[in-house]
């Protein structure tokens, strides 16, 4: 039902409004319907993966907003959400990630770039 409501809302927008929204989230064109996410990946799985890997999702969202939006966008288009959910339910955020997670490279980059804690 949420997807149908989202489609109606998108259809009610003018082409200029759809283009503006698409540009805001990094898409090209006005047909946002093909990007409607049907799983909880960007809202639940991706933040959980970041958290399990030692990255604070709220911090990443604040410090790297464009990167975070890209993580959400890529996650929304992913077809491996069942496998991702299964791995995360087991508390395993790393094993096999490179074989199916479209965000693996970006997440690995965030892990490398994160500030290191200083010994006191």
C-alpha positions in Angstrom: 0.0 0.0 0.0 2.9 2.3 0.8 4.3 1.8 -2.7 0.9 2.6 -4.3 0.6 5.8 -2.2 4.1 6.8 -3.2 3.3 6.2 -6.9 0.2 8.4 -6.7 2.2 11.1 -5.0 4.9 11.0 -7.7 2.3 11.0 -10.4 0.7 14.2 -8.9 4.0 16.1 -9.3 4.9 18.1 -12.3 7.8 17.0 -14.5 9.9 19.9 -13.2 9.2 18.9 -9.6 10.1 15.2 -10.3 13.3 16.4 -12.0 14.2 18.5 -9.0 13.6 15.6 -6.6 15.6 13.3 -8.8 18.5 15.7 -8.8 18.3 16.1 -5.0 18.8 12.4 -4.6 21.4 12.0 -7.4 19.2 10.5 -10.1 19.0 11.6 -13.7 15.6 12.1 -15.3 12.1 12.3 -13.9 10.9 8.7 -13.7 11.4 8.0 -10.0 9.0 5.1 -10.0 11.6 2.6 -10.9 13.5 3.5 -7.7 10.8 2.8 -5.2 12.3 0.5 -2.7 10.3 -2.6 -1.7 12.5 -3.7 1.2 13.9 -2.3 4.4 17.5 -2.1 3.2 18.1 1.7 3.2 16.2 2.3 6.4 17.1 -0.7 8.5 19.7 -3.0 6.9 22.3 -0.5 5.8 22.3 1.5 9.1 22.5 -1.9 11.0 25.5 -3.0 8.8 27.3 0.3 9.5 26.6 0.0 13.2 27.9 -3.6 13.3 31.0 -2.6 11.5 31.7 0.1 14.1 30.4 3.1 12.1 27.7 5.3 13.7 25.1 5.8 11.0 24.0 9.1 12.4 27.5 10.4 12.3 28.0 9.2 8.7 24.7 10.9 7.7 25.9 14.1 9.3 29.6 14.1 8.4 29.2 12.7 4.8 25.6 13.5 3.7 26.2 12.9 0.0 27.9 9.6 0.7 25.1 8.5 3.0 22.5 9.4 0.4 24.5 7.4 -2.1 24.6 4.4 0.3 20.8 4.7 0.7 20.2 4.9 -3.1 22.4 2.0 -3.9 20.9 -0.1 -1.1 17.4 0.7 -2.3 18.2 -0.8 -5.7 19.8 -3.9 -4.3 18.3 -7.3 -4.9 20.3 -9.0 -2.1 18.3 -7.7 0.8 17.1 -11.2 2.0 20.8 -12.4 2.2 21.8 -9.1 3.9 19.0 -9.4 6.4 20.0 -13.0 7.1 23.6 -12.1 7.7 22.8 -9.2 9.9 20.4 -11.2 11.9 23.3 -13.5 12.7 25.4 -10.4 13.7 27.7 -11.0 10.7 28.2 -7.7 8.8 31.5 -8.6 7.1 31.7 -12.2 5.9 30.6 -12.4 2.3 29.7 -8.7 2.1 32.0 -8.1 -0.9 30.2 -10.9 -2.8 26.7 -9.3 -2.7 26.7 -5.9 -1.1 26.7 -3.1 -3.8 27.9 -0.7 -1.1 30.9 -2.9 0.0 33.5 -0.6 -1.5 32.0 2.6 -0.1 31.6 1.1 3.3 35.2 -0.2 3.3 36.3 3.3 2.3 34.4 4.7 5.3 36.0 2.2 7.6 39.5 3.2 6.4 38.8 6.9 6.7 37.1 6.8 10.1 38.9 8.7 12.9 41.0 6.4 15.1 40.5 6.5 18.9 43.6 7.8 20.7 45.1 5.9 23.5 44.7 7.8 26.8 
